[in-house]
Amino acid sequence: MITKTERLSRPASASVDDNSRRLCAATVDMAKRFCMNRVPRRVWLVGLGLAVGIIFAAGGSAGADPRKPSCSSVTNEGTVFKILNNQTYALCATASCFVFNDVAYCKCDVLTGDSISLALEFDDQDVCTVNEEGVKNGYMVSTFSVPSSVSPNGGDKAIYTCPSGSDGAYAQCDGGICFKSTRKQSFPGFDEPLAKDEIICSCPITLQSPADPVGYQIAGPFPCQTSFFDNCKRTTANNMTGSTVFVGAPTGTADLLAFLLTGSIPPSNKCFPPPK
């Protein structure tokens, strides 16, 4: 059952590493149920939304004052997410990243509004308190909202699905720390200086295991380009210094987060690999 309570912080109940794995686990566990039934991928995404919708409806909702920054909790099958209401945050969902010394440095967008993240609890703090403290300390946190650039209504990007068996790498930016000093500055790996509404976020890199039954998704150009699926392979996307990787997550994660945040799964441009 999903429950939602307005609060700014809560005592830590797990280590940072444990919380970092929950985003993937929440999607992977649900995906395995559908994979065992061998249903088509599009059906899996619809099933994911319906399953989450049933759980979400059971818990109801609580409205936060949209005029004031606030934070609320959403608990999905034991995994705690935080909704950051009317706060400034970094959106990295469609970002490209420069790899340096096993860390992905991603060029993300600075937005103000509602977003969602794993709770990422430690000591007496979580993603909400960290983002709040960043306002006066030169940083912000990367969280998720639905990127307008993948909308069928004029979006120039699409969600590319790397199927099971892929062995590429991607940046997992939920909870990444982003540095305000990088705005309007040049940064290694990017040809042009950042705009005033762009920021560099540091994100861990996930090396996909070919044995993982669930693939992953990254954002790329739209209309779909077959050559972009090279980024599903480790020969192209890896953790070597100087490489370029894209922000991604296990297949269906973006739809799950969108539903938890907004109560719906909006349409988006999608690209699938050509049949073998």
C-alpha positions as a Markdown table, in Angstrom:
| # | Residue | x | y | z |
|---|---|---|---|---|
| 1 | Met | 0.0 | 0.0 | 0.0 |
| 2 | Ile | 1.2 | 3.5 | -0.7 |
| 3 | Thr | 0.9 | 6.0 | 2.1 |
| 4 | Lys | 1.6 | 9.7 | 1.8 |
| 5 | Thr | 2.4 | 11.9 | 4.7 |
| 6 | Glu | 3.7 | 15.5 | 4.6 |
| 7 | Arg | 7.0 | 15.9 | 6.5 |
| 8 | Leu | 10.4 | 17.4 | 5.9 |
| 9 | Ser | 12.6 | 14.6 | 7.3 |
| 10 | Arg | 12.5 | 11.3 | 9.1 |
| 11 | Pro | 15.0 | 9.2 | 11.0 |
| 12 | Ala | 17.3 | 7.1 | 8.9 |
| 13 | Ser | 16.4 | 3.4 | 8.6 |
| 14 | Ala | 18.9 | 2.2 | 6.0 |
| 15 | Ser | 22.3 | 3.0 | 4.7 |
| 16 | Val | 22.8 | 5.2 | 1.7 |
| 17 | Asp | 23.9 | 2.2 | -0.3 |
| 18 | Asp | 20.8 | 0.3 | 0.6 |
| 19 | Asn | 18.6 | 3.2 | -0.5 |
| 20 | Ser | 20.5 | 3.6 | -3.7 |
| 21 | Arg | 19.6 | 0.1 | -4.8 |
| 22 | Arg | 15.9 | 0.4 | -4.0 |
| 23 | Leu | 15.0 | 2.3 | -7.2 |
| 24 | Cys | 16.2 | -0.5 | -9.3 |
| 25 | Ala | 14.8 | -3.2 | -7.1 |
| 26 | Ala | 11.3 | -1.7 | -7.2 |
| 27 | Thr | 11.2 | -1.9 | -10.9 |
| 28 | Val | 13.1 | -5.1 | -11.3 |
| 29 | Asp | 10.8 | -7.0 | -8.9 |
| 30 | Met | 7.7 | -5.9 | -10.8 |
| 31 | Ala | 9.4 | -6.5 | -14.2 |
| 32 | Lys | 10.3 | -10.1 | -13.3 |
| 33 | Arg | 6.6 | -11.0 | -12.7 |
| 34 | Phe | 5.7 | -9.8 | -16.2 |
| 35 | Cys | 8.9 | -11.3 | -17.8 |
| 36 | Met | 8.0 | -14.8 | -16.5 |
| 37 | Asn | 4.7 | -14.5 | -18.3 |
| 38 | Arg | 6.5 | -13.6 | -21.6 |
| 39 | Val | 4.2 | -10.7 | -22.4 |
| 40 | Pro | 5.1 | -8.0 | -25.0 |
| 41 | Arg | 7.1 | -5.1 | -23.8 |
| 42 | Arg | 4.3 | -2.5 | -24.4 |
| 43 | Val | 1.9 | -4.7 | -22.4 |
| 44 | Trp | 4.4 | -4.8 | -19.6 |
| 45 | Leu | 4.5 | -1.1 | -19.4 |
| 46 | Val | 0.7 | -0.9 | -19.3 |
| 47 | Gly | 0.6 | -3.6 | -16.6 |
| 48 | Leu | 3.2 | -1.7 | -14.6 |
| 49 | Gly | 1.1 | 1.4 | -14.6 |
| 50 | Leu | -2.1 | -0.5 | -13.6 |
| 51 | Ala | -0.4 | -2.4 | -10.8 |
| 52 | Val | 1.1 | 0.8 | -9.4 |
| 53 | Gly | -2.2 | 2.6 | -9.9 |
| 54 | Ile | -4.1 | 0.0 | -7.8 |
| 55 | Ile | -1.6 | 0.2 | -5.0 |
| 56 | Phe | -1.5 | 4.1 | -5.2 |
| 57 | Ala | -5.3 | 4.3 | -5.1 |
| 58 | Ala | -5.5 | 2.3 | -1.9 |
| 59 | Gly | -3.4 | 4.9 | -0.1 |
| 60 | Gly | -5.1 | 8.1 | -1.3 |
| 61 | Ser | -3.3 | 11.4 | -1.5 |
| 62 | Ala | -2.5 | 14.5 | 0.4 |
| 63 | Gly | -2.2 | 17.9 | -1.1 |
| 64 | Ala | 0.7 | 20.3 | -0.3 |
| 65 | Asp | 0.5 | 24.1 | -0.5 |
| 66 | Pro | 1.8 | 24.7 | -4.0 |
| 67 | Arg | 2.9 | 28.2 | -3.0 |
| 68 | Lys | 5.5 | 27.0 | -0.5 |
| 69 | Pro | 8.3 | 24.5 | -0.9 |
| 70 | Ser | 7.5 | 21.3 | 1.0 |
| 71 | Cys | 8.1 | 17.6 | 1.0 |
| 72 | Ser | 5.9 | 14.5 | 1.2 |
| 73 | Ser | 6.4 | 10.7 | 1.4 |
| 74 | Val | 5.2 | 8.0 | -0.9 |
| 75 | Thr | 5.8 | 4.4 | 0.2 |
| 76 | Asn | 5.5 | 1.7 | -2.5 |
| 77 | Glu | 5.8 | -1.9 | -1.2 |
| 78 | Gly | 8.3 | -0.8 | 1.5 |
| 79 | Thr | 10.3 | 1.6 | -0.7 |
| 80 | Val | 10.1 | 5.2 | 0.5 |
| 81 | Phe | 10.1 | 7.9 | -2.1 |
| 82 | Lys | 10.0 | 11.6 | -1.5 |
| 83 | Ile | 8.0 | 14.2 | -3.5 |
| 84 | Leu | 9.7 | 17.6 | -3.5 |
| 85 | Asn | 6.9 | 20.1 | -4.0 |
| 86 | Asn | 7.7 | 23.5 | -5.6 |
| 87 | Gln | 11.4 | 23.2 | -5.2 |
| 88 | Thr | 14.4 | 24.0 | -7.4 |
| 89 | Tyr | 16.1 | 20.8 | -8.6 |
| 90 | Ala | 18.2 | 19.3 | -11.4 |
| 91 | Leu | 16.5 | 17.2 | -14.0 |
| 92 | Cys | 18.9 | 14.7 | -15.6 |
| 93 | Ala | 16.5 | 12.3 | -17.1 |
| 94 | Thr | 17.6 | 13.1 | -20.7 |
| 95 | Ala | 21.2 | 14.1 | -20.0 |
| 96 | Ser | 24.4 | 13.1 | -21.6 |
| 97 | Cys | 27.4 | 12.6 | -19.3 |
| 98 | Phe | 31.2 | 12.8 | -19.5 |
| 99 | Val | 33.0 | 10.0 | -17.7 |
| 100 | Phe | 36.1 | 10.9 | -15.6 |
| 101 | Asn | 37.7 | 8.4 | -13.1 |
| 102 | Asp | 34.6 | 6.2 | -12.9 |
| 103 | Val | 32.2 | 9.1 | -12.2 |
| 104 | Ala | 29.7 | 10.4 | -14.7 |
| 105 | Tyr | 29.4 | 14.2 | -14.9 |
| 106 | Cys | 26.1 | 15.0 | -16.5 |
| 107 | Lys | 24.7 | 18.2 | -18.0 |
| 108 | Cys | 21.3 | 18.6 | -16.5 |
| 109 | Asp | 18.5 | 21.2 | -16.6 |
| 110 | Val | 17.6 | 23.4 | -13.6 |
| 111 | Leu | 13.9 | 23.5 | -13.0 |
| 112 | Thr | 11.5 | 24.6 | -10.3 |
| 113 | Gly | 8.4 | 22.6 | -9.5 |
| 114 | Asp | 7.4 | 19.1 | -8.3 |
| 115 | Ser | 9.8 | 16.2 | -8.5 |
| 116 | Ile | 10.4 | 12.8 | -7.0 |
| 117 | Ser | 13.4 | 10.8 | -5.6 |
| 118 | Leu | 14.3 | 7.9 | -3.4 |
| 119 | Ala | 14.3 | 9.1 | 0.2 |
| 120 | Leu | 18.0 | 8.5 | 0.5 |
| 121 | Glu | 17.9 | 8.7 | 4.3 |
| 122 | Phe | 21.0 | 9.1 | 6.5 |
| 123 | Asp | 21.4 | 10.2 | 10.1 |
| 124 | Asp | 18.4 | 12.6 | 10.6 |
| 125 | Gln | 18.3 | 13.7 | 7.0 |
| 126 | Asp | 17.1 | 12.7 | 3.5 |
| 127 | Val | 16.9 | 14.0 | 0.0 |
| 128 | Cys | 14.5 | 16.8 | 1.0 |
| 129 | Thr | 16.8 | 18.2 | 3.7 |
| 130 | Val | 19.9 | 17.9 | 1.5 |
| 131 | Asn | 18.2 | 19.8 | -1.4 |
| 132 | Glu | 16.9 | 22.4 | 1.1 |
| 133 | Glu | 20.3 | 23.0 | 2.5 |
| 134 | Gly | 21.8 | 23.3 | -0.9 |
| 135 | Val | 19.8 | 26.5 | -1.6 |
| 136 | Lys | 22.3 | 28.6 | 0.4 |
| 137 | Asn | 25.3 | 26.3 | 0.0 |
| 138 | Gly | 25.9 | 26.2 | -3.7 |
| 139 | Tyr | 24.4 | 22.9 | -4.8 |
| 140 | Met | 21.1 | 21.1 | -5.5 |
| 141 | Val | 20.0 | 17.5 | -5.9 |
| 142 | Ser | 19.1 | 15.6 | -9.1 |
| 143 | Thr | 15.5 | 14.3 | -8.8 |
| 144 | Phe | 12.9 | 13.2 | -11.4 |
| 145 | Ser | 10.0 | 14.8 | -13.2 |
| 146 | Val | 8.6 | 14.0 | -16.6 |
| 147 | Pro | 10.9 | 15.7 | -19.2 |
| 148 | Ser | 8.9 | 17.7 | -21.8 |
| 149 | Ser | 11.6 | 16.9 | -24.4 |
| 150 | Val | 10.2 | 13.4 | -24.8 |
| 151 | Ser | 6.6 | 14.5 | -25.3 |
| 152 | Pro | 5.0 | 13.4 | -28.6 |
| 153 | Asn | 3.8 | 17.1 | -28.9 |
| 154 | Gly | 7.0 | 18.5 | -30.4 |
| 155 | Gly | 9.6 | 16.7 | -28.3 |
| 156 | Asp | 13.0 | 16.2 | -29.9 |
| 157 | Lys | 14.0 | 13.3 | -27.8 |
| 158 | Ala | 12.8 | 9.7 | -27.2 |
| 159 | Ile | 13.1 | 6.9 | -24.7 |
| 160 | Tyr | 15.3 | 4.2 | -26.1 |
| 161 | Thr | 14.9 | 0.7 | -24.7 |
| 162 | Cys | 18.1 | -1.4 | -24.4 |
| 163 | Pro | 16.7 | -5.0 | -24.2 |
| 164 | Ser | 17.7 | -7.7 | -21.8 |
| 165 | Gly | 21.1 | -9.1 | -22.8 |
| 166 | Ser | 22.5 | -5.5 | -23.2 |
| 167 | Asp | 25.9 | -4.9 | -21.6 |
| 168 | Gly | 26.3 | -1.1 | -21.9 |
| 169 | Ala | 26.7 | 1.5 | -19.1 |
| 170 | Tyr | 24.5 | 4.3 | -18.0 |
| 171 | Ala | 24.5 | 7.0 | -15.3 |
| 172 | Gln | 22.0 | 6.6 | -12.5 |
| 173 | Cys | 21.4 | 10.2 | -11.4 |
| 174 | Asp | 18.6 | 10.0 | -8.8 |
| 175 | Gly | 20.1 | 11.8 | -5.8 |
| 176 | Gly | 23.1 | 13.1 | -7.7 |
| 177 | Ile | 24.7 | 16.2 | -6.2 |
| 178 | Cys | 24.9 | 19.2 | -8.7 |
| 179 | Phe | 27.2 | 22.2 | -8.4 |
| 180 | Lys | 25.8 | 25.7 | -9.0 |
| 181 | Ser | 29.3 | 27.0 | -9.7 |
| 182 | Thr | 29.2 | 25.1 | -13.0 |
| 183 | Arg | 26.3 | 27.1 | -14.5 |
| 184 | Lys | 27.3 | 29.3 | -17.4 |
| 185 | Gln | 30.8 | 27.7 | -17.2 |
| 186 | Ser | 32.9 | 25.4 | -19.4 |
| 187 | Phe | 33.3 | 21.8 | -18.2 |
| 188 | Pro | 35.4 | 18.9 | -19.5 |
| 189 | Gly | 33.7 | 16.8 | -22.1 |
| 190 | Phe | 31.3 | 19.4 | -23.3 |
| 191 | Asp | 32.0 | 21.5 | -26.4 |
| 192 | Glu | 30.0 | 24.6 | -25.3 |
| 193 | Pro | 29.7 | 26.5 | -22.0 |
| 194 | Leu | 26.6 | 25.6 | -20.0 |
| 195 | Ala | 23.6 | 27.9 | -20.1 |
| 196 | Lys | 22.3 | 29.6 | -17.0 |
| 197 | Asp | 19.6 | 27.0 | -16.7 |
| 198 | Glu | 22.1 | 24.1 | -17.0 |
| 199 | Ile | 24.2 | 22.4 | -14.3 |
| 200 | Ile | 26.7 | 19.6 | -13.9 |
| 201 | Cys | 25.7 | 16.7 | -11.6 |
| 202 | Ser | 27.9 | 13.9 | -10.5 |
| 203 | Cys | 26.3 | 10.5 | -10.8 |
| 204 | Pro | 27.3 | 6.9 | -10.3 |
| 205 | Ile | 27.7 | 4.6 | -13.3 |
| 206 | Thr | 25.8 | 1.3 | -13.7 |
| 207 | Leu | 27.4 | -1.4 | -15.8 |
| 208 | Gln | 24.5 | -3.5 | -17.1 |
| 209 | Ser | 24.8 | -7.3 | -16.7 |
| 210 | Pro | 23.8 | -9.2 | -19.8 |
| 211 | Ala | 22.3 | -11.8 | -17.4 |
| 212 | Asp | 19.8 | -9.2 | -16.1 |
| 213 | Pro | 16.3 | -10.2 | -17.3 |
| 214 | Val | 15.3 | -6.6 | -17.4 |
| 215 | Gly | 16.8 | -4.1 | -19.8 |
| 216 | Tyr | 17.2 | -0.4 | -19.3 |
| 217 | Gln | 16.2 | 2.8 | -20.9 |
| 218 | Ile | 18.1 | 5.9 | -21.9 |
| 219 | Ala | 17.1 | 9.1 | -23.8 |
| 220 | Gly | 18.3 | 9.8 | -27.3 |
| 221 | Pro | 17.4 | 11.7 | -30.4 |
| 222 | Phe | 13.9 | 11.7 | -32.0 |
| 223 | Pro | 13.0 | 10.6 | -34.7 |
| 224 | Cys | 14.5 | 7.3 | -33.7 |
| 225 | Gln | 18.0 | 6.5 | -35.0 |
| 226 | Thr | 19.0 | 2.8 | -35.2 |
| 227 | Ser | 22.7 | 3.8 | -34.7 |
| 228 | Phe | 21.9 | 5.2 | -31.2 |
| 229 | Phe | 21.3 | 1.7 | -29.9 |
| 230 | Asp | 25.1 | 1.3 | -30.1 |
| 231 | Asn | 24.9 | 2.9 | -26.6 |
| 232 | Cys | 23.4 | -0.3 | -25.4 |
| 233 | Lys | 26.8 | -2.0 | -25.9 |
| 234 | Arg | 29.8 | -1.7 | -23.6 |
| 235 | Thr | 32.1 | -1.1 | -26.6 |
| 236 | Thr | 30.4 | 2.3 | -26.9 |
| 237 | Ala | 29.0 | 3.2 | -23.5 |
| 238 | Asn | 31.3 | 2.2 | -20.6 |
| 239 | Asn | 33.0 | 3.6 | -17.5 |
| 240 | Met | 36.4 | 4.5 | -19.1 |
| 241 | Thr | 37.7 | 8.0 | -18.7 |
| 242 | Gly | 36.7 | 10.1 | -21.7 |
| 243 | Ser | 33.6 | 8.0 | -22.6 |
| 244 | Thr | 30.1 | 9.4 | -23.0 |
| 245 | Val | 27.2 | 7.8 | -21.3 |
| 246 | Phe | 23.6 | 8.7 | -20.9 |
| 247 | Val | 21.4 | 8.9 | -17.9 |
| 248 | Gly | 19.2 | 5.7 | -17.6 |
| 249 | Ala | 17.3 | 3.3 | -15.4 |
| 250 | Pro | 15.8 | -0.2 | -15.6 |
| 251 | Thr | 13.0 | -0.4 | -18.1 |
| 252 | Gly | 9.8 | 1.1 | -16.8 |
| 253 | Thr | 11.3 | 3.1 | -14.0 |
| 254 | Ala | 10.4 | 6.5 | -15.6 |
| 255 | Asp | 6.8 | 5.4 | -15.9 |
| 256 | Leu | 6.7 | 4.2 | -12.3 |
| 257 | Leu | 8.1 | 7.5 | -11.0 |
| 258 | Ala | 5.8 | 9.6 | -13.3 |
| 259 | Phe | 2.8 | 7.7 | -11.9 |
| 260 | Leu | 3.9 | 8.1 | -8.3 |
| 261 | Leu | 4.5 | 11.8 | -8.9 |
| 262 | Thr | 1.5 | 12.8 | -11.0 |
| 263 | Gly | -1.0 | 9.9 | -10.8 |
| 264 | Ser | -0.7 | 9.2 | -14.6 |
| 265 | Ile | 1.8 | 7.9 | -17.2 |
| 266 | Pro | 2.0 | 10.5 | -19.9 |
| 267 | Pro | 2.6 | 9.5 | -23.5 |
| 268 | Ser | 6.2 | 9.8 | -24.7 |
| 269 | Asn | 8.3 | 9.2 | -27.8 |
| 270 | Lys | 9.7 | 5.7 | -27.6 |
| 271 | Cys | 12.3 | 3.8 | -29.7 |
| 272 | Phe | 12.8 | 0.0 | -29.7 |
| 273 | Pro | 15.7 | -1.9 | -31.2 |
| 274 | Pro | 15.1 | -3.5 | -34.6 |
| 275 | Pro | 14.2 | -7.2 | -34.5 |
| 276 | Lys | 17.1 | -9.5 | -34.8 |
